């Protein structure tokens, strides 16, 4: 207090014990504030609560934080507790004057003292007050104030108490502020704080013991469990904590201002530090850098440490923070733990394995079991090459990958990986080399992630959802004009067995079949891109698949006078798959080989086992594939050979896309090799082998027995009149009586009088659909036993399930093949004979 303040009122001490109690209260408050946890808001509240205890005359206390030209009530206790956040100007207030003059000021009566903000004092009921600045390094960031609702409430003891406590408060608040700033800085650097969080949690117990011995030294950085050193942009040490003092054997003053390279780097490890650039702040990257090395203590002895360095921005300039960990007590144990910590930080959907220097598996994570399917005891000691595809093993890829990782320190790539059950998936693989103190590779860390889904999405990215839906709709609509064409040509061939144009009719029929196949491919392309292709797996032999595929493609081979060589092993090769889809896959590859091979050339088809996989290989000596197109030929609508160079220009660039999709749905993939143009091509399908051989199904499919001649009444319902009329004409050639209807409503009227044995009912009709007409037809007295079959351009498994659930007796896909029509007629005849009536 100086001459500008009201005179102190000395209250004589009448009892030495009262003075002792006051001093003990000060010491107790001092200790409690020093032991406060590192949280600014908590600390400030503790300050105001403590001031009320130490100054009995006060009815309220407040910490006012300087914020530009204003003072903010940051923490309040007593009668003003509800005023947290209140602001008042620095100019015209006793607190602002105190902050500017940096000394304690006293106001005995706020109503007569012109230095105070009288309106603010009235608001908080302050009649007299004491205001003290909180100074740290001659800087005032806040003031503390106690006030009473009565004038002249404070005496010399209160002033002395405030003088004794403010130095501690200023230091503690500065510590809290520094801690808050550093906590914010650490939070902004998420990479560093993520690595430090595990360290902090492991050292919390040690930190609690440290607080018991150093309660009055609460600098923010001293709360960190590890030694910490901070340097400026020139590499000069500017900060140091107590843990660093313990590690390096000297007080901070002995190191502040010295270059970190000169102060801490051991001469014998200078080359290692130069190579890692750990102490070169000019070349240290912004992200975290961690190494193990040896540093020098003040007494010139050395200590092994783990150093983590990171560049951090601070007040517009760049600083570098170093954190040290003493490895002396647990050097060998910590080395092993460091390796496993890399693995444990990964997610469970990552396969993480530690390999020795020869590439053999040394450790195995829980995530690796999930991704790869192996338990740890099945793979420990095995070479990592068991996860590579057989072709990669033959080409020496596993050894090359380890060599590249050893040379570069890190290798990341994508490729096929093989699970325990033989299925393959597209993976992202990261191999990191780990070095010993001499720089030699002693192990590798391999992280594998299944990215099959992402790869499929990337491959189909060029085909948008809208285009896919359009293709599916286009394919469906193309079936309608194909149906009357197929019906008409079938009728012509049935009527004119010795027709002079029989050959031409055969050409039309063959081209219609080809066009129908193109439409089916379009529909399949739409289903693939929309993810609607489904497979129904069962045990099936590779021989059955190849036999059916060769049978389906033999006419194309004969037309070009080519030779097909088929090689199969003697033992049975079995897979679990959809026979129809697998035959479609192999037929696509055969047709591709026939199409792009010259006449009278040879095509080789063979199957063999390779480890847990089965390969189906189609090899030709034809057009070949340019290296630039190898990765693109499986994309939708891509054709490697220009249209003007193709002998047969038929095709949409869909077949290989479908084949690859079918292979992947069976847990496999297709790879292609070609030496270039005119060098031929080899397509290899890799699928997992069935683990156990299934029992052969002795049941055979017996051909339908011939149905005796019988005449049916057949009603054809289709809004496409050409389709309805041509199907009716075809049925008439077989001796059946027919009627047609072109919408759902009229079909009910015709059926009521016609009483048909068989109704071929279209689904997509205007007004009343086939689904809507079906229950009305079922209710007609003359249609109680009628066989009602859906006849539509929709032919997916979902479409067939819908018609079955709706109550249809069958499902025919336009254009209806002649044998399918005959089978449907036979079913209708059999139904009526079984029920004791004759059609």
C-alpha positions in Angstrom: 0.0 0.0 0.0 1.4 3.5 -0.9 0.6 7.1 -0.2 -2.2 7.1 -2.8 -4.2 4.6 -0.8 -6.1 5.3 2.4 -4.1 4.9 5.6 -3.9 1.4 6.9 -5.7 0.7 10.2 -3.4 -1.3 12.4 -5.2 -3.7 14.7 -2.9 -4.7 17.5 -2.3 -8.4 18.0 -3.6 -9.2 21.4 -3.1 -12.9 21.2 0.0 -14.6 19.7 -2.0 -17.7 19.2 -4.4 -15.8 16.9 -1.5 -14.7 14.8 -0.2 -18.2 14.7 -3.6 -19.5 13.5 -3.6 -16.8 10.8 -0.1 -17.9 9.7 -1.2 -21.6 9.7 -4.2 -20.7 7.6 -2.0 -18.9 5.1 0.4 -21.9 4.9 -2.6 -24.2 4.5 -4.0 -22.1 1.8 -0.6 -21.8 0.2 -0.3 -25.7 0.1 -3.8 -26.2 -1.2 -3.3 -23.8 -4.1 0.0 -25.3 -4.9 -1.6 -28.8 -5.0 -4.5 -27.7 -7.2 -5.0 -29.8 -10.2 -3.9 -28.4 -13.6 -7.2 -26.9 -14.6 -7.5 -23.1 -15.0 -11.2 -22.8 -14.1 -10.9 -25.1 -11.1 -7.8 -23.2 -9.9 -9.4 -19.8 -10.2 -12.4 -20.9 -8.3 -10.2 -22.4 -5.6 -8.4 -18.9 -5.4 -11.6 -17.0 -4.8 -12.8 -19.6 -2.2 -9.5 -19.4 -0.4 -9.5 -15.6 -0.3 -12.9 -15.6 1.5 -11.4 -18.0 4.1 -8.2 -15.8 4.6 -10.0 -12.5 4.7 -12.9 -12.9 7.1 -14.1 -9.3 6.6 -14.8 -10.0 2.9 -18.3 -10.9 1.8 -17.2 -11.7 -1.8 -14.0 -12.3 -3.8 -13.3 -12.3 -7.5 -10.6 -12.9 -10.1 -10.8 -10.4 -12.9 -9.1 -11.4 -16.1 -7.6 -8.7 -18.4 -9.2 -9.0 -21.8 -8.0 -6.1 -23.9 -9.7 -2.9 -22.7 -12.0 -4.9 -20.4 -11.8 -6.9 -17.2 -13.8 -10.1 -17.0 -15.1 -11.7 -13.8 -13.4 -15.1 -14.4 -14.2 -16.7 -11.0 -16.4 -15.5 -8.1 -17.1 -16.6 -4.6 -19.5 -15.3 -1.9 -22.3 -12.9 -2.6 -21.2 -12.2 -6.2 -21.0 -15.9 -7.3 -23.8 -15.2 -9.8 -21.7 -12.5 -11.6 -19.2 -14.8 -13.4 -18.6 -13.4 -16.9 -19.5 -9.8 -16.0 -17.3 -7.3 -17.8 -16.2 -3.8 -16.8 -13.9 -1.3 -18.5 -10.3 -1.0 -17.4 -10.5 2.8 -17.6 -12.5 4.2 -14.7 -12.3 1.2 -12.4 -10.1 0.5 -9.4 -9.2 -2.9 -10.9 -8.0 -1.3 -14.1 -5.9 1.2 -12.2 -4.4 -1.6 -10.1 -3.5 -3.6 -13.2 -1.8 -0.5 -14.7 0.1 0.6 -11.6 0.8 -3.0 -10.6 0.3 -2.5 -6.8 -2.3 -3.2 -4.2 -5.0 -0.5 -4.0 -7.6 0.0 -1.3 -11.0 1.7 -1.4 -12.6 2.3 1.9 -15.9 3.7 0.5 -16.9 3.1 -3.1 -19.6 5.9 -2.9 -16.9 8.6 -2.3 -13.9 7.2 -4.1 -13.7 8.5 -7.7 -11.3 5.8 -8.8 -14.0 3.1 -8.8 -16.8 2.2 -11.3 -19.5 3.2 -8.9 -22.3 1.6 -10.9 -20.5 -1.7 -11.1 -19.9 -1.6 -7.3 -23.5 -1.0 -6.6 -24.4 -3.9 -8.9 -22.3 -6.3 -6.8 -23.0 -4.6 -3.4 -19.3 -3.6 -2.9 -19.0 -0.8 -0.3 -15.2 -1.2 0.3 -12.6 -3.3 -1.5 -9.0 -4.4 -1.7 -7.5 -5.0 -5.2 -4.1 -6.7 -5.8 -2.3 -7.4 -9.1 -1.2 -10.9 -10.1 2.3 -10.4 -11.4 4.5 -13.0 -13.0 7.7 -12.0 -14.7 6.6 -8.3 -14.2 3.5 -9.0 -16.3 0.0 -8.5 -15.0 -2.7 -10.7 -16.6 -5.3 -10.5 -13.8 -6.2 -9.0 -10.5 -7.8 -10.4 -7.4 -10.3 -8.4 -5.4 -12.1 -8.8 -2.1 -14.9 -6.5 -1.1 -17.4 -6.1 1.6 -20.9 -4.7 1.7 -19.9 -2.3 4.4 -17.4 0.6 4.2 -13.9 0.5 5.7 -14.2 -3.3 6.3 -10.5 -4.2 5.9 -7.5 -3.7 8.1 -3.7 -4.0 7.9 -3.8 -7.8 8.5 -6.1 -8.2 5.5 -3.7 -6.1 3.3 -0.8 -8.2 4.6 -2.6 -11.4 3.9 -3.4 -10.3 0.4 0.3 -9.3 -0.1 1.5 -12.7 1.1 -0.9 -14.8 -1.0 -0.8 -12.9 -4.4 2.7 -13.9 -5.3 1.7 -17.6 -5.0 -1.6 -16.9 -6.9 0.3 -15.1 -9.7 2.8 -18.0 -10.0 0.0 -20.6 -9.8 -2.1 -18.8 -12.4 0.8 -18.4 -14.7 1.4 -22.1 -14.4 -2.2 -22.9 -15.1 -2.2 -20.6 -18.1 1.0 -22.1 -19.5 -0.4 -25.6 -19.0 -3.7 -24.6 -20.8 -1.7 -23.1 -23.7 0.5 -26.2 -23.9 -2.6 -28.5 -23.6 -4.2 -26.7 -26.5 -0.9 -26.9 -28.5 -0.7 -30.7 -27.9 -4.4 -31.1 -28.8 -3.8 -29.3 -32.1 -1.0 -31.8 -32.9 -3.2 -34.9 -32.9 -0.3 -37.2 -34.0 1.8 -36.2 -31.0 -0.9 -36.3 -28.4 -2.1 -39.7 -29.6 1.3 -41.2 -29.0 1.7 -39.4 -25.7 -1.7 -40.4 -24.3 -0.6 -44.0 -23.8 2.6 -42.8 -22.1 0.8 -40.4 -19.9 -1.7 -43.1 -18.7 1.2 -45.5 -17.9 2.9 -42.8 -15.9 0.0 -41.5 -13.9 1.0 -43.5 -10.8 4.5 -42.1 -11.0 3.1 -38.6 -11.5 1.0 -38.9 -8.3 4.2 -39.9 -6.3 6.0 -36.9 -7.9 3.3 -34.5 -6.7 3.8 -35.7 -3.1 7.5 -34.6 -3.1 7.1 -31.4 -5.2 3.8 -29.8 -4.3 5.1 -26.3 -4.5 6.7 -26.7 -7.9 3.7 -26.9 -10.2 4.9 -25.6 -13.5 2.8 -27.0 -16.3 5.6 -28.8 -18.0 6.8 -30.3 -14.7 3.5 -32.3 -14.6 4.6 -34.2 -17.7 6.0 -37.5 -16.8 8.7 -37.6 -19.3 11.7 -35.3 -19.8 10.8 -32.4 -22.0 13.1 -30.0 -23.9 11.9 -27.3 -26.3 14.1 -25.5 -28.8 13.6 -22.5 -31.0 14.0 -22.3 -34.8 17.8 -22.1 -34.4 17.9 -25.3 -32.3 18.7 -23.4 -29.1 17.1 -24.7 -25.9 14.5 -22.4 -24.5 12.6 -24.6 -22.1 13.2 -27.5 -19.7 11.2 -29.4 -17.1 12.1 -31.1 -13.9 12.1 -34.6 -15.4 14.8 -33.4 -17.9 16.8 -32.1 -14.9 16.7 -35.6 -13.4 17.6 -37.3 -16.6 20.4 -35.0 -17.7 21.8 -34.3 -14.2 21.7 -30.5 -14.3 19.4 -27.6 -13.6 17.6 -26.0 -16.4 19.8 -22.9 -16.1 22.8 -25.0 -17.1 21.2 -25.8 -20.5 19.0 -22.9 -21.4 20.5 -20.9 -24.3 22.8 -23.8 -25.5 22.3 -25.5 -28.9 20.6 -28.9 -28.3 23.2 -30.6 -30.6 26.1 -29.4 -28.4 24.3 -30.0 -25.1 22.8 -33.5 -25.5 24.3 -35.3 -28.5 26.9 -37.9 -27.7 30.0 -37.7 -29.9 30.0 -41.5 -30.4 26.5 -41.4 -31.8 26.9 -38.2 -33.9 26.8 -40.1 -37.2 23.5 -41.8 -36.2 21.9 -38.5 -35.1 23.0 -36.8 -38.3 21.6 -39.6 -40.4 18.2 -39.4 -38.6 18.2 -35.6 -38.5 16.6 -35.8 -35.0 18.5 -32.8 -33.7 18.5 -30.9 -37.0 15.4 -28.6 -36.5 15.8 -27.1 -40.0 15.3 -30.4 -41.7 13.0 -32.1 -39.2 9.6 -32.7 -40.9 6.5 -31.2 -39.3 5.1 -34.6 -38.3 6.5 -36.7 -35.5 9.9 -38.3 -35.7 11.0 -41.0 -33.2 14.3 -42.8 -32.8 16.3 -44.6 -30.1 19.8 -43.2 -29.4 22.2 -42.3 -26.6 22.4 -38.8 -25.1 25.0 -37.1 -22.9 24.4 -36.0 -19.3 26.0 -32.9 -17.7 28.7 -35.1 -16.1 29.6 -36.4 -19.6 28.1 -39.9 -18.9 25.7 -41.3 -21.5 22.2 -42.7 -21.1 20.1 -44.6 -23.7 16.8 -42.9 -24.5 13.9 -42.9 -26.9 13.5 -39.5 -28.4 10.3 -38.2 -29.9 10.4 -34.9 -31.8 7.7 -32.9 -33.4 7.5 -29.4 -34.8 4.8 -27.2 -33.3 3.7 -23.7 -34.1 3.8 -21.2 -31.2 2.8 -17.5 -31.4 3.5 -17.4 -35.1 6.9 -19.0 -34.9 8.0 -22.7 -35.3 9.4 -24.5 -32.3 10.5 -28.1 -31.8 9.4 -30.2 -28.8 11.5 -33.2 -27.7 10.3 -35.8 -25.3 12.8 -38.3 -23.9 12.2 -41.7 -22.3 14.9 -43.3 -20.2 15.5 -46.9 -21.5 18.2 -47.8 -18.9 16.0 -50.0 -16.6 14.1 -51.8 -19.3 16.1 -51.6 -22.5 15.5 -55.1 -23.7 12.0 -55.4 -22.4 11.1 -52.0 -23.9 12.5 -53.0 -27.3 10.2 -55.9 -27.5 7.3 -53.9 -26.2 7.8 -51.2 -28.8 7.3 -53.7 -31.6 4.1 -55.0 -30.2 2.8 -51.5 -29.5 2.9 -50.8 -33.3 0.7 -53.8 -33.8 -1.7 -53.1 -31.0 -2.3 -49.6 -32.2 -3.9 -51.0 -35.4 -7.6 -51.8 -35.8 -9.0 -55.3 -35.5 -9.8 -55.4 -39.2 -6.1 -55.2 -40.0 -3.9 -58.3 -40.3 -0.7 -57.5 -38.5 2.2 -59.9 -38.4 5.9 -59.5 -37.3 8.3 -61.3 -39.7 11.9 -62.2 -38.9 14.7 -61.2 -41.2 14.1 -64.2 -43.5 10.4 -63.4 -43.9 9.1 -66.1 -41.5 6.1 -65.2 -39.3 7.1 -64.4 -35.7 4.0 -62.9 -34.2 0.3 -62.9 -35.1 -2.4 -60.5 -34.1 -6.1 -61.1 -33.4 -7.0 -59.0 -36.4 -4.8 -61.2 -38.6 -6.9 -64.2 -37.5 -10.1 -62.4 -38.5 -8.7 -61.2 -41.9 -6.7 -64.3 -43.0 -8.5 -67.1 -41.2 -5.4 -68.7 -39.5 -4.9 -69.1 -35.8 -1.5 -68.1 -34.5 -0.3 -71.7 -33.9 -1.0 -72.5 -37.6 1.3 -69.8 -39.0 4.1 -69.0 -36.5 7.3 -70.1 -38.2 5.7 -70.3 -41.7 6.9 -68.1 -44.5 4.8 -65.1 -45.3 4.6 -66.3 -48.9 1.6 -68.6 -47.9 -0.6 -65.5 -48.3 0.6 -64.8 -51.8 -1.2 -66.0 -54.9 0.5 -69.0 -56.6 1.6 -67.0 -59.6 3.2 -64.4 -57.3 5.1 -67.2 -55.5 6.4 -68.6 -58.8 7.6 -65.2 -59.9 9.5 -64.6 -56.6 7.3 -61.7 -55.5 7.6 -62.4 -51.7 11.4 -62.2 -51.7 11.4 -59.0 -53.9 8.9 -57.3 -51.5 11.1 -57.9 -48.5 14.2 -56.7 -50.3 12.4 -53.5 -51.3 11.2 -52.9 -47.8 14.7 -53.5 -46.4 16.2 -51.0 -48.8 13.5 -48.2 -48.5 12.4 -48.9 -45.0 8.8 -49.0 -46.0 6.8 -50.6 -48.8 3.2 -50.2 -49.6 1.3 -51.9 -52.5 -1.9 -53.6 -53.5 -2.3 -57.2 -54.6 -4.2 -60.5 -54.2 -4.0 -62.3 -50.9 -5.1 -65.9 -50.1 -7.0 -66.8 -47.0 -6.8 -70.1 -45.1 -10.0 -71.4 -46.9 -8.4 -70.7 -50.3 -10.5 -67.6 -51.1 -8.6 -64.6 -52.4 -9.2 -60.9 -51.8 -7.7 -57.7 -53.0 -5.6 -56.2 -50.2 -3.5 -53.2 -49.3 -0.2 -54.4 -47.8 2.3 -52.3 -45.9 5.7 -53.8 -45.0 8.0 -51.8 -42.7 11.6 -52.8 -42.0 12.9 -52.6 -38.4 16.6 -52.0 -37.8 18.9 -52.7 -34.9 21.4 -50.2 -33.4 23.9 -50.9 -36.2 21.3 -50.2 -39.0 20.8 -53.8 -40.0 17.3 -55.2 -40.6 16.3 -57.6 -37.9 12.6 -57.9 -38.6 9.6 -56.7 -40.6 6.2 -55.5 -39.7 3.5 -56.5 -42.2 0.0 -54.9 -42.1 -2.7 -56.3 -44.5 -6.1 -54.7 -45.1 -9.0 -56.2 -47.2 -10.0 -53.5 -49.7 -11.9 -55.8 -52.1 -15.0 -53.7 -51.8 -13.2 -50.5 -52.5 -11.5 -52.0 -55.5 -14.8 -53.2 -56.9 -16.3 -49.7 -56.4 -13.4 -48.2 -58.2 -13.7 -50.6 -61.1 -17.4 -49.8 -61.5 -17.0 -46.1 -60.8 -17.2 -45.2 -64.6 -20.6 -46.9 -64.9 -23.1 -44.7 -63.0 -26.2 -46.0 -61.3 -28.4 -44.3 -63.8 -26.7 -45.8 -66.8 -26.9 -49.3 -65.2 -30.7 -48.9 -64.6 -31.1 -47.7 -68.2 -29.2 -50.8 -69.6 -31.4 -53.1 -67.5 -34.5 -51.4 -68.8 -33.2 -51.5 -72.4 -32.5 -55.2 -72.1 -35.9 -55.9 -70.8 -37.7 -53.9 -73.5 -35.6 -55.6 -76.2 -37.2 -58.9 -75.3 -40.6 -57.8 -76.4 -39.8 -57.5 -80.2 -37.6 -60.7 -79.9 -40.6 -62.8 -78.7 -42.7 -62.5 -81.9 -39.6 -63.0 -84.1 -38.7 -66.2 -82.3 -42.3 -67.4 -82.3 -42.7 -66.6 -86.0 -39.4 -68.3 -87.1 -40.3 -71.4 -85.0 -43.7 -71.5 -86.7 -42.1 -71.2 -90.2 -39.7 -74.0 -89.5 -42.4 -76.2 -88.1 -44.7 -75.6 -91.2 -42.0 -75.9 -93.8 -39.9 -78.9 -93.1 -38.7 -79.2 -96.7 -38.7 -75.4 -97.3 -36.2 -74.2 -99.9 -35.3 -71.4 -97.5 -34.6 -73.7 -94.6 -30.9 -72.7 -94.5 -31.9 -69.0 -94.4 -34.5 -69.7 -91.7 -31.7 -71.5 -89.7 -29.5 -68.4 -90.1 -32.3 -66.2 -88.8 -32.9 -68.5 -85.8 -29.2 -68.6 -85.0 -28.9 -64.8 -85.2 -32.0 -64.5 -83.0 -30.4 -66.7 -80.4 -27.3 -64.6 -80.6 -29.3 -61.4 -80.2 -31.1 -63.0 -77.2 -27.7 -63.7 -75.7 -26.7 -60.1 -76.2 -29.8 -59.0 -74.4 -29.1 -61.4 -71.6 -25.6 -60.0 -71.3 -27.1 -56.5 -71.1 -29.4 -57.6 -68.3 -26.5 -59.3 -66.5 -24.4 -56.1 -66.9 -27.1 -54.1 -65.2 -27.4 -56.7 -62.4 -23.7 -56.7 -61.9 -23.4 -52.9 -61.6 -26.4 -52.8 -59.3 -25.2 -55.7 -57.2 -28.2 -57.9 -57.9 -26.4 -60.9 -59.4 -27.0 -63.9 -57.1 -25.5 -67.3 -57.1 -26.8 -70.6 -55.6 -23.7 -72.6 -54.6 -23.5 -76.4 -54.3 -20.7 -78.9 -54.6 -19.8 -79.2 -58.3 -17.0 -80.8 -60.2 -14.7 -78.9 -62.5 -15.1 -81.6 -65.1 -18.9 -81.0 -65.2 -18.3 -77.3 -65.7 -15.8 -77.8 -68.5 -17.9 -80.4 -70.2 -20.9 -78.2 -70.3 -18.9 -75.2 -71.4 -17.2 -77.1 -74.2 -20.6 -78.4 -75.3 -22.1 -74.9 -75.4 -19.2 -73.4 -77.4 -18.5 -76.3 -79.8 -20.5 -74.9 -82.7 -18.4 -71.7 -82.7 -15.2 -73.8 -82.8 -16.5 -75.9 -85.7 -17.5 -72.8 -87.7 -13.9 -71.5 -87.6 -12.4 -75.0 -88.0 -10.4 -74.5 -84.8 -9.0 -77.3 -82.6 -9.8 -77.4 -78.9 -7.4 -79.3 -76.6 -8.8 -80.1 -73.1 -6.5 -81.3 -70.3 -7.9 -82.5 -66.9 -6.1 -84.2 -64.0 -7.1 -87.7 -63.1 -8.3 -86.9 -59.6 -11.6 -85.1 -59.2 -11.5 -81.4 -58.7 -14.4 -80.0 -56.7 -15.5 -76.5 -55.8 -18.6 -75.0 -54.1 -20.2 -72.9 -56.7 -23.2 -72.1 -59.0 -22.8 -74.5 -61.9 -24.8 -72.2 -64.3 -22.8 -69.1 -63.5 -19.5 -71.0 -63.6 -20.4 -72.5 -67.0 -21.3 -69.0 -68.2 -17.8 -67.8 -67.0 -15.9 -70.5 -68.8 -18.0 -70.2 -71.9 -17.3 -66.4 -72.0 -13.6 -67.1 -71.9 -13.9 -69.8 -74.6 -15.9 -67.5 -76.8 -13.4 -64.8 -76.3 -10.6 -67.1 -77.4 -12.5 -68.3 -80.5 -13.5 -64.8 -81.5 -9.9 -63.4 -81.4 -8.1 -66.5 -82.8 -7.6 -67.1 -86.5 -9.3 -70.0 -88.3 -7.7 -73.5 -87.9 -5.8 -72.3 -84.8 -5.5 -74.3 -81.6 -7.1 -73.4 -78.2 -6.0 -75.1 -75.0 -8.3 -75.5 -72.0 -6.9 -77.1 -68.9 -7.7 -77.4 -65.2 -5.2 -78.1 -62.4 -4.7 -77.7 -58.6 -2.3 -75.1 -57.2 -2.1 -75.3 -53.4 -5.6 -74.7 -52.0 -6.8 -73.1 -55.3 -8.1 -74.6 -58.5 -7.1 -73.0 -61.8 -9.1 -73.2 -65.1 -6.9 -71.9 -67.9 -7.9 -70.9 -71.5 -4.9 -70.3 -73.8 -5.0 -69.1 -77.4 -2.5 -68.0 -80.1 -4.6 -65.2 -81.5 -4.8 -61.4 -81.3 -3.2 -61.0 -77.9 -3.5 -58.0 -75.6 -1.4 -54.8 -75.5 0.2 -54.3 -72.1 -1.6 -50.9 -71.7 -4.9 -52.7 -71.9 -4.3 -55.6 -69.5 -5.8 -53.7 -66.5 -8.8 -52.3 -68.4 -10.2 -55.3 -70.3 -12.4 -56.4 -67.4 -14.1 -53.0 -67.2 -17.7 -52.8 -68.5 -18.1 -52.1 -72.3 -14.3 -52.1 -72.9 -13.0 -54.0 -75.9 -9.3 -54.2 -76.4 -9.5 -54.8 -80.2 -10.8 -51.9 -82.2 -14.1 -52.7 -83.9 -12.7 -52.2 -87.4 -10.1 -54.9 -86.7 -12.5 -57.5 -85.5 -13.5 -60.3 -88.0 -16.7 -60.7 -86.0 -17.8 -57.4 -84.7 -20.5 -58.8 -82.5 -20.2 -58.2 -78.8 -20.7 -55.3 -76.3 -17.6 -55.6 -74.1 -19.6 -57.2 -71.3 -18.4 -60.9 -71.3 -15.1 -60.4 -69.4 -16.8 -58.0 -66.9 -19.4 -60.7 -66.1 -16.7 -63.4 -65.9 -14.6 -61.4 -63.4 -17.7 -60.7 -61.3 -18.7 -64.4 -61.3 -15.2 -65.4 -60.2 -15.2 -62.9 -57.4 -18.6 -64.1 -56.1 -17.0 -67.5 -55.8 -14.1 -66.2 -53.8 -11.7 -66.1 -56.7 -10.4 -63.9 -59.5 -9.3 -64.0 -63.1 -5.8 -63.0 -64.2 -4.7 -62.5 -67.8 -1.2 -62.8 -69.4 -0.2 -61.7 -72.9 3.1 -60.9 -74.5 1.5 -58.3 -76.7 -0.1 -58.0 -80.1 -0.4 -61.2 -82.1 1.2 -63.2 -79.2 -1.9 -64.9 -77.9 -3.5 -64.6 -74.5 -3.9 -66.8 -71.4 -6.9 -66.3 -69.1 -6.7 -68.1 -65.7 -9.6 -68.5 -63.3 -8.6 -69.0 -59.7 -11.2 -70.4 -57.3 -10.9 -72.1 -53.9 -11.1 -75.8 -53.8 -13.9 -77.5 -51.8 -12.4 -78.6 -48.4 -14.1 -82.0 -48.4 -15.2 -84.1 -51.3 -19.1 -84.2 -51.4 -21.0 -87.4 -51.9 -21.8 -87.8 -55.6 -25.5 -87.2 -56.3 -26.7 -90.4 -58.0 -29.9 -88.8 -59.1 -30.0 -87.9 -62.7 -32.2 -85.6 -64.6 -34.5 -87.8 -66.7 -35.7 -86.3 -69.9 -39.4 -85.5 -70.0 -41.4 -88.3 -71.4 -43.2 -87.7 -74.6 -46.8 -86.6 -74.2 -49.4 -88.2 -76.3 -51.1 -86.0 -78.8 -53.7 -83.9 -77.1 -55.4 -80.7 -78.0 -55.5 -77.8 -75.4 -57.4 -74.6 -75.2 -54.6 -72.0 -74.8 -55.2 -68.3 -74.0 -52.3 -65.9 -74.8 -52.5 -62.5 -73.0 -50.0 -59.8 -74.0 -50.3 -56.1 -74.7 -47.8 -56.6 -77.5 -50.2 -57.8 -80.2 -47.4 -59.2 -82.4 -46.1 -61.2 -79.5 -49.6 -62.5 -78.6 -50.6 -63.4 -82.1 -47.3 -65.1 -83.0 -47.4 -67.2 -79.8 -51.0 -68.2 -80.6 -50.0 -69.1 -84.2 -47.2 -71.3 -82.9 -49.5 -73.1 -80.5 -52.0 -73.7 -83.3 -49.4 -75.5 -85.3 -49.3 -78.1 -82.5 -53.0 -78.6 -82.9 -54.2 -76.5 -80.0 -57.1 -74.2 -80.0 -56.0 -70.7 -79.1 -57.5 -67.3 -78.2 -55.7 -64.0 -77.6 -56.3 -61.0 -75.3 -54.3 -57.8 -75.3 -55.0 -56.5 -71.8 -55.8 -57.8 -68.3 -59.5 -56.8 -68.3 -60.3 -58.5 -71.6 -58.4 -61.6 -70.6 -61.0 -62.2 -67.8 -63.9 -61.9 -70.2 -62.3 -64.2 -72.8 -61.4 -66.8 -70.1 -64.9 -66.8 -68.7 -66.3 -68.2 -72.0 -63.2 -69.9 -73.4 -62.4 -71.9 -70.3 -58.7 -72.5 -71.3 -56.5 -75.3 -70.1 -53.4 -73.1 -70.3 -53.0 -69.3 -69.9 -49.8 -67.6 -70.9 -50.1 -64.3 -69.0 -47.9 -61.2 -69.6 -47.0 -59.3 -66.4 -46.4 -55.7 -67.5 -49.6 -54.5 -69.1 -51.3 -51.1 -68.9 -54.5 -50.8 -66.9 -54.5 -54.2 -65.2 -51.2 -56.0 -64.8 -50.8 -59.8 -64.9 -50.4 -59.8 -61.2 -53.7 -58.0 -60.8 -55.5 -60.2 -63.3 -54.3 -63.5 -61.8 -56.7 -63.6 -58.8 -59.7 -62.8 -61.0 -58.8 -65.6 -63.4 -58.4 -68.1 -60.5 -62.0 -67.3 -59.3 -63.6 -68.2 -62.7 -65.5 -71.5 -62.5 -64.0 -72.7 -65.8 -60.4 -71.9 -64.7 -60.2 -73.8 -61.4 -57.7 -76.3 -62.8 -56.1 -74.1 -65.4 -52.3 -73.9 -65.6 -51.5 -70.2 -65.5 -47.9 -69.4 -66.5 -46.2 -65.9 -66.4 -44.8 -64.9 -69.8 -42.6 -61.9 -69.4 -39.3 -60.1 -70.3 -38.3 -60.2 -66.6 -36.2 -63.2 -65.8 -34.2 -62.7 -62.6 -34.4 -64.9 -59.6 -36.3 -62.1 -57.8 -38.8 -61.9 -60.7 -39.3 -65.7 -60.6 -39.7 -65.6 -56.8 -42.4 -62.8 -57.2 -44.4 -64.8 -59.7 -44.2 -67.9 -57.6 -45.3 -66.1 -54.4 -48.2 -64.5 -56.4 -49.5 -67.9 -57.3 -48.4 -68.5 -60.9 -47.7 -72.1 -61.9 -44.7 -71.3 -64.0 -42.4 -68.6 -65.4 -41.4 -68.2 -69.1 -38.9 -65.6 -70.2 -39.4 -63.9 -73.6 -38.5 -64.9 -76.2 -39.8 -68.3 -75.3 -37.7 -71.2 -76.6 -39.6 -73.9 -78.5 -38.6 -76.7 -76.0 -39.7 -74.5 -73.0 -43.1 -74.0 -74.7 -43.5 -77.8 -75.3 -42.5 -78.5 -71.7 -45.2 -76.0 -70.5 -47.9 -77.7 -72.7 -46.9 -81.1 -71.4 -47.3 -79.8 -67.9 -50.8 -78.6 -68.6 -51.7 -82.0 -70.2 -50.3 -83.9 -67.2 -52.3 -81.7 -64.8 -55.6 -82.5 -66.4 -54.9 -86.2 -66.8 -53.9 -86.5 -63.1 -57.3 -84.9 -62.2 -59.2 -87.3 -64.2 -60.2 -85.1 -67.1 -59.0 -85.2 -70.7 -58.1 -82.0 -72.6 
